[in-house]
Amino acid sequence: MRRVLAALTALALAAFGAFVLVSYVRNADARAAAGAQLVPVLVVDADVPAGTPVADLTDQVSTAQVPARLKATGSLDDLAAVAGLTTTVDLLAGEQVMAARFADPAVIAAAQGIVDLDEGTQEVSLTLELQRAVGAVLAPGDRVGVFVSRPGVDPATSTPTAVTDLAVGDVLVTRVGGGPTGPDAGAVTGALQTVTVTLGLTEADARAVIAGMEQESVWLSLQSAAGSAEGVVTSTTTTNTITDAGADE
């Protein structure tokens, strides 16, 4: 009888062990299947150099199915999300396509100090005191107004005056050089600080601006920053009576 009981006990333990093992395996398979849920992601098929437009990437990327846990944050599954942009870094074959590696080509060009001239314009550089150049905050891609002062006479009083006109507006800044740099720039004393601003001007506008520079009477105004939709001032005139104390200005 004891042998029978021992055999039955062993059989029961074996059955229980088998049940536990099968349950564990099934649960493990379920966990593995959940962790391996596949999602679509774009993958680079061949190395892509920086500066490549998205429109040229169609044949250089493909859609792959990867486990959800392996999908990188910010990865794309459709190029429509970055349409019109350009790659900012090299994309390497096999890596996922990331949204952070694209930017507006105009923004990239401005950051690199590269700005295309408007049609029919040429570059003219002006070296100005900081207060005459918007405090040296100008950057390539900005649009400025160029004010020029000239001597005049008040017709009502026959008093000498300084007449300031907007000689030309909506002028593209193509380059900026010099000026203060670094956190201690405002503390610099001694020599007069200047900045050189290069503008894209038509031939007629260049003549007016250069004539103003010869008289040391040019001021710039920031009309819109690069990429801004701010309006542009089209015209304005200021008349200041010249006194003996300010005649030299």
C-alpha positions as CSV (number, residue, x, y, z in Angstrom):
1,M,0.0,0.0,0.0
2,R,2.8,2.4,0.9
3,R,4.4,1.8,-2.5
4,V,1.1,2.6,-4.2
5,L,0.7,5.8,-2.2
6,A,4.3,6.8,-3.0
7,A,3.7,6.2,-6.7
8,L,0.5,8.2,-6.7
9,T,2.2,11.1,-4.8
10,A,5.1,11.1,-7.2
11,L,2.7,11.1,-10.1
12,A,0.8,14.0,-8.6
13,L,3.9,16.0,-8.0
14,A,5.1,15.4,-11.6
15,A,1.7,16.5,-13.0
16,F,1.8,19.7,-10.8
17,G,5.4,20.4,-11.9
18,A,4.4,20.0,-15.6
19,F,1.5,22.3,-15.1
20,V,3.6,25.0,-13.5
21,L,6.3,24.7,-16.2
22,V,3.7,25.0,-19.0
23,S,2.1,28.0,-17.3
24,Y,5.4,29.7,-16.9
25,V,6.4,29.1,-20.6
26,R,3.0,30.5,-21.8
27,N,3.3,33.6,-19.6
28,A,6.9,34.1,-20.9
29,D,5.7,33.8,-24.5
30,A,3.0,36.4,-23.7
31,R,5.5,38.8,-22.2
32,A,7.8,38.4,-25.1
33,A,5.0,39.0,-27.6
34,A,4.0,42.2,-25.8
35,G,7.6,43.4,-25.7
36,A,8.0,42.6,-29.4
37,Q,5.0,44.7,-30.6
38,L,6.2,46.0,-34.0
39,V,5.8,49.6,-35.1
40,P,6.8,51.2,-38.4
41,V,9.8,53.5,-38.5
42,L,11.9,55.1,-41.3
43,V,15.4,53.7,-41.7
44,V,18.3,55.2,-43.7
45,D,19.3,52.8,-46.5
46,A,22.6,54.6,-47.5
47,D,24.7,57.4,-46.0
48,V,23.1,60.8,-46.6
49,P,25.2,64.0,-46.4
50,A,24.2,67.0,-44.4
51,G,22.4,69.6,-46.4
52,T,20.2,67.1,-48.3
53,P,16.6,68.3,-49.0
54,V,13.9,66.0,-47.8
55,A,12.6,65.8,-51.3
56,D,15.8,63.9,-52.3
57,L,15.4,61.3,-49.5
58,T,12.5,59.4,-50.9
59,D,14.8,56.8,-52.5
60,Q,17.3,56.7,-49.7
61,V,15.1,55.7,-46.8
62,S,12.6,52.8,-46.3
63,T,10.0,51.7,-43.7
64,A,11.0,48.9,-41.3
65,Q,9.1,47.2,-38.5
66,V,10.9,47.3,-35.2
67,P,9.9,46.4,-31.6
68,A,8.1,49.3,-30.0
69,R,10.7,49.4,-27.2
70,L,13.5,49.9,-29.8
71,K,11.9,52.9,-31.5
72,A,14.0,55.9,-30.8
73,T,12.3,59.0,-29.3
74,G,11.6,61.5,-32.2
75,S,12.0,58.9,-35.0
76,L,9.7,59.3,-38.0
77,D,7.5,56.9,-39.9
78,D,6.7,59.4,-42.7
79,L,8.8,62.2,-44.3
80,A,5.7,64.4,-44.5
81,A,6.5,65.6,-41.0
82,V,9.7,67.3,-42.2
83,A,8.6,68.3,-45.7
84,G,10.6,71.3,-47.1
85,L,13.4,70.9,-44.5
86,T,17.0,69.9,-45.0
87,T,19.3,67.5,-43.1
88,T,21.6,69.3,-40.6
89,V,24.0,66.3,-40.1
90,D,25.1,63.3,-42.0
91,L,22.5,60.4,-41.8
92,L,24.2,57.0,-41.6
93,A,22.9,53.8,-43.2
94,G,20.9,51.6,-40.8
95,E,19.9,54.4,-38.3
96,Q,16.4,55.6,-37.7
97,V,15.3,58.9,-39.3
98,M,15.1,61.5,-36.5
99,A,13.0,64.7,-36.7
100,A,15.7,66.6,-34.8
101,R,18.1,66.2,-37.7
102,F,16.2,68.5,-40.0
103,A,15.8,72.2,-40.1
104,D,14.6,75.0,-42.4
105,P,17.4,75.7,-45.0
106,A,17.0,79.4,-44.6
107,V,17.6,79.2,-40.9
108,I,20.7,77.0,-41.5
109,A,22.0,79.5,-44.0
110,A,21.5,82.4,-41.7
111,A,23.2,80.6,-38.8
112,Q,26.2,79.9,-41.1
113,G,26.3,83.5,-42.2
114,I,25.3,82.6,-45.8
115,V,22.5,84.7,-47.3
116,D,21.7,84.9,-51.0
117,L,21.4,88.4,-52.5
118,D,18.1,89.6,-53.8
119,E,18.0,89.7,-57.6
120,G,19.4,92.9,-59.0
121,T,21.4,93.9,-55.9
122,Q,25.0,94.1,-55.0
123,E,26.8,94.1,-51.7
124,V,27.9,97.3,-50.0
125,S,29.6,97.4,-46.6
126,L,29.2,100.1,-44.0
127,T,31.3,100.5,-40.9
128,L,29.2,102.3,-38.3
129,E,29.3,103.2,-34.6
130,L,27.2,100.7,-32.6
131,Q,24.3,103.1,-31.9
132,R,24.0,103.7,-35.7
133,A,23.7,100.0,-36.3
134,V,21.0,99.0,-33.9
135,G,23.5,98.3,-31.1
136,A,25.2,95.6,-33.2
137,V,22.3,93.1,-32.8
138,L,22.0,92.7,-36.6
139,A,22.5,89.3,-38.2
140,P,22.5,87.9,-41.8
141,G,19.0,87.6,-43.1
142,D,17.7,90.7,-41.2
143,R,15.9,93.5,-43.1
144,V,16.9,97.1,-42.3
145,G,16.0,100.6,-43.2
146,V,18.8,103.0,-44.1
147,F,18.3,106.6,-42.9
148,V,20.4,109.4,-44.3
149,S,20.6,112.9,-42.9
150,R,21.3,115.9,-45.0
151,P,21.6,119.7,-44.2
152,G,18.6,121.8,-45.0
153,V,16.9,125.0,-44.3
154,D,13.5,125.5,-42.5
155,P,11.5,127.4,-45.1
156,A,9.4,129.0,-42.4
157,T,12.3,130.4,-40.3
158,S,15.3,130.1,-42.7
159,T,17.0,128.3,-39.8
160,P,19.5,125.6,-40.7
161,T,18.1,122.1,-40.1
162,A,19.1,118.5,-40.4
163,V,16.6,116.6,-42.5
164,T,16.6,112.8,-42.0
165,D,15.0,110.6,-44.7
166,L,14.5,106.9,-45.1
167,A,16.8,106.5,-48.1
168,V,15.9,102.9,-48.7
169,G,13.9,100.3,-46.8
170,D,13.6,96.5,-46.6
171,V,17.3,96.1,-47.2
172,L,18.8,92.6,-46.8
173,V,21.7,92.2,-44.4
174,T,24.1,89.7,-45.9
175,R,27.0,89.8,-43.5
176,V,27.9,91.3,-40.1
177,G,31.4,91.6,-38.8
178,G,33.2,93.3,-35.9
179,G,31.3,94.8,-33.0
180,P,31.5,93.7,-29.3
181,T,31.4,90.0,-28.5
182,G,31.4,88.0,-25.3
183,P,29.7,88.7,-21.9
184,D,32.0,91.6,-21.1
185,A,31.5,93.4,-24.5
186,G,29.5,96.2,-22.9
187,A,32.3,97.0,-20.5
188,V,34.8,97.8,-23.2
189,T,36.1,101.4,-23.0
190,G,38.6,103.4,-24.9
191,A,38.6,103.1,-28.6
192,L,35.2,103.7,-30.4
193,Q,33.4,100.5,-31.1
194,T,32.2,99.9,-34.6
195,V,30.5,97.1,-36.6
196,T,30.6,96.4,-40.3
197,V,27.3,95.6,-41.9
198,T,27.1,94.4,-45.5
199,L,23.9,95.2,-47.3
200,G,22.3,94.0,-50.6
201,L,21.5,97.2,-52.5
202,T,20.4,98.1,-56.0
203,E,22.8,100.4,-57.9
204,A,20.6,103.5,-57.3
205,D,20.2,102.7,-53.6
206,A,23.9,102.1,-53.3
207,R,24.7,105.6,-54.6
208,A,22.3,107.2,-52.0
209,V,23.7,105.1,-49.1
210,I,27.4,105.7,-50.1
211,A,26.7,109.4,-50.4
212,G,25.3,109.3,-46.9
213,M,28.4,107.5,-45.6
214,E,30.6,110.1,-47.1
215,Q,28.8,112.7,-45.0
216,E,28.9,110.3,-41.9
217,S,25.1,110.6,-41.6
218,V,23.8,107.0,-41.9
219,W,21.7,105.2,-39.3
220,L,20.2,101.8,-39.7
221,S,16.9,100.6,-38.3
222,L,15.9,97.0,-37.8
223,Q,12.7,96.5,-39.7
224,S,12.3,92.7,-39.5
225,A,14.6,90.0,-38.1
226,A,15.4,86.9,-40.2
227,G,12.3,84.8,-40.7
228,S,10.1,87.4,-39.1
229,A,6.8,88.5,-40.6
230,E,6.9,92.0,-39.1
231,G,5.9,94.9,-41.3
232,V,8.4,97.2,-43.0
233,V,8.6,100.9,-42.6
234,T,8.3,102.5,-46.0
235,S,8.9,106.1,-45.5
236,T,9.6,108.7,-42.8
237,T,11.3,112.1,-42.5
238,T,12.6,113.9,-39.5
239,T,13.7,117.5,-39.4
240,N,16.0,118.7,-36.6
241,T,16.9,122.3,-36.1
242,I,20.7,122.7,-36.0
243,T,22.1,124.7,-33.1
244,D,25.6,126.0,-32.7
245,A,26.2,123.3,-30.1
246,G,25.1,120.5,-32.4
247,A,26.3,121.8,-35.7
248,D,29.2,119.4,-35.7
249,E,26.9,116.4,-35.4
